[in-house]
Amino acid sequence: MLPEYFGFLTGVATQSYPTSSLITRRTLGWEPAQPRLLADLDNGHYFPDVSSTAHGDDVATLEKFVGGSEAGLAMVDESAVWSEAESLPWGGEWRGPDGFARLTQEIDLLAELTVREHEIVRAGDVLELRLDAVFTSRRSGRRLPMKVVEHYRVHDGRIYGADAFYKDTHAVNDLVKNG
C-alpha cells in the first residue's frame, strides 16, 4: 500500500516493530510448550478436511444435480442465486428453483447447450464444475465449443446457487444474436 493511504498514521504503519517473548518468559517463568505458529498451522486442524464425508456428500449432490434428474430441481434451495454475466442475453441473477428453471429455458430458447464432459473439483468453500460444452445456435445450427466454469455453493444435500464463468462471452453473444 502507498504510505498516503494511512494519512497521519503513516509513521506508525510503516515502521518495523520487532517483538520477543523473552521479557514475558523471564518475568512470569513461562516456557511455551505448544508448537510454534507455522508448525501448528501445518497440523491442519484449523482448516476443514477436504476429504470429509460432508464434502463427499456435497460432490454427490452436485453430481446428481448435473445428471439432470427430476429430483435435481428439488435439491435447489429457495434462497439459491445463480449469477450469469450481465453481457449475456440471459445475464443477471436468477433466484430459487423457479429462477433456475427460467434461466435454463432462456438459454434453451437461443441455443442448445450440450455438455460433452464435466469435472467437479473442490475449490475452497465452493465446488467448481468444469464443463466442456457446445452451444448450438437455434437459428443457424452453428456450433460453438466453449469451456464454462461454475462455482456452486452446496451444503448438506442442498444447492444454494452458482456463479458462471464463460471462456468467451463475446463468442456466445455472437452465436445467439447472429446465428
Secondary structure, 3 states (H helix, E strand, C coil): CCHHHHHHHHHHHCCCCCCCCHHHHHHHCCCCCCCCHHHHHHCCCCCCCCCCHHHHHHHHHHHHHHCCCHHHHHHEEEEEEEEECCCCCCCEEEEHHHHHHHHHHHHHHHEEEEEEEEEEEEECCEEEEEEEEEEEECCCCCEEEEEEEEEEEEECCEEEEEEEEECCHHHHHHHHHHC
